[in-house]
């Protein structure tokens, strides 16, 4: 696991990791298993060597690191899932997106940001900030097209009117 050090470079024995919802002081639940069924304490206590136990959570968090006496050593916000924007990442309310960043919206559709500094705007309901993407497939007889899918074959565009369309 990760080993934390104090300001003198020594292991942060008995250190404390406090987890909060990103950008807030609202406690965030963390878990000791990837299925997120076994809750950790908050704060999570580091062992004598300054190592953390297993910590899992969904989304992002703010982490405040304190020594065993409760003196803050460091803080990080956000931590968690890759805190980057980019093609087809799941939209996160606290992430700032730039012009051209493409995300998967809460409705399952793809959106491209049409502004920079785009933060907190739900793509599925913010047409002044996001444009919905529609892909054009190259026709493949082995692919099952969904209703609304568009494909091109011999320079002609076709739109599937039904689901599980194979031809």
CORPEFEN-V771534 format. One record per residue. N is the residue number from 1. RES is the residue in one letter. BURIAL is + if it has 16 or more other ideal C-beta (glycine too) atoms within 10 Angstrom, else -. Layout:
n = {N:N}
res = {RES:RES}
burial = {BURIAL:BURIAL}
//
This chain:
n = {1:2:3:4:5:6:7:8:9:10:11:12:13:14:15:16:17:18:19:20:21:22:23:24:25:26:27:28:29:30:31:32:33:34:35:36:37:38:39:40:41:42:43:44:45:46:47:48:49:50:51:52:53:54:55:56:57:58:59:60:61:62:63:64:65:66:67:68:69:70:71:72:73:74:75:76:77:78:79:80:81:82:83:84:85:86:87:88:89:90:91:92:93:94:95:96:97:98:99:100:101:102:103:104:105:106:107:108:109:110:111:112:113:114:115:116:117:118:119:120:121:122:123:124:125:126:127:128:129:130:131:132:133:134:135:136:137:138:139:140:141:142:143:144:145:146:147:148:149:150:151:152:153:154:155:156:157:158:159:160:161:162:163:164:165:166:167}
res = {X:X:X:X:X:X:X:X:X:X:X:X:X:X:X:X:X:X:X:X:X:X:X:X:X:X:X:X:X:X:X:X:X:X:X:X:X:X:X:X:X:X:X:X:X:X:X:X:X:X:X:X:X:X:X:X:X:X:X:X:X:X:X:X:X:X:X:X:X:X:X:X:X:X:X:X:X:X:X:X:X:X:X:X:X:X:X:X:X:X:X:X:X:X:X:X:X:X:X:X:X:X:X:X:X:X:X:X:X:X:X:X:X:X:X:X:X:X:X:X:X:X:X:X:X:X:X:X:X:X:X:X:X:X:X:X:X:X:X:X:X:X:X:X:X:X:X:X:X:X:X:X:X:X:X:X:X:X:X:X:X:X:X:X:X:X:X}
burial = {-:-:-:+:-:+:-:-:-:-:+:+:-:-:+:+:+:+:+:+:+:+:-:-:-:-:-:+:-:+:+:-:-:-:-:-:-:-:-:+:-:-:+:+:-:+:-:-:-:+:-:+:-:-:+:-:+:-:-:+:+:+:+:+:+:+:+:-:-:-:-:-:-:-:-:-:+:+:-:+:-:-:-:-:+:-:-:-:+:-:+:+:-:+:+:-:+:-:-:-:+:+:+:+:+:-:-:-:-:+:+:+:+:-:-:-:-:+:-:-:+:-:+:-:-:+:-:-:+:+:-:-:-:-:-:-:-:-:-:-:-:-:-:-:+:-:-:-:+:-:+:-:-:-:-:-:-:+:-:+:-:-:-:-:+:-:-}
//
